[in-house]
């Protein structure tokens, strides 16, 4: 029976579409390769996804005593979290809503 190691974060200050661009880079990659991709990707979402990936790696070492070289990224699930609604004043006394979207991410690792 293979053990699936996961890490989950909700309420990331980035939209799900921006998180998904970075998540596509690391799906199916070895953990060491994924960390390297995220380190050299110049997006804010890469930093956030990297923190979740490192959390999953720490879970693998602490809870399951797994060798990190044998792990790969099985799946990266990106979804939407809550949305903050703000009001922006517009011309002629009107107002528009500004939606500040937050994202959530789940990373699952598996042994090869």
Buried (B, 14 or more C-beta within 10 A) or exposed (E): EEEEBBBEBEEBEBBBEBBBBBBEBBEEBBBEBBBEBBEEBEBBBBBBBBBBBBBBBEBBEEEEEBEBEEBBBBBBEBEBBEEEEEEEEEEEEEEEEEEEBBBBBBBBBBBE
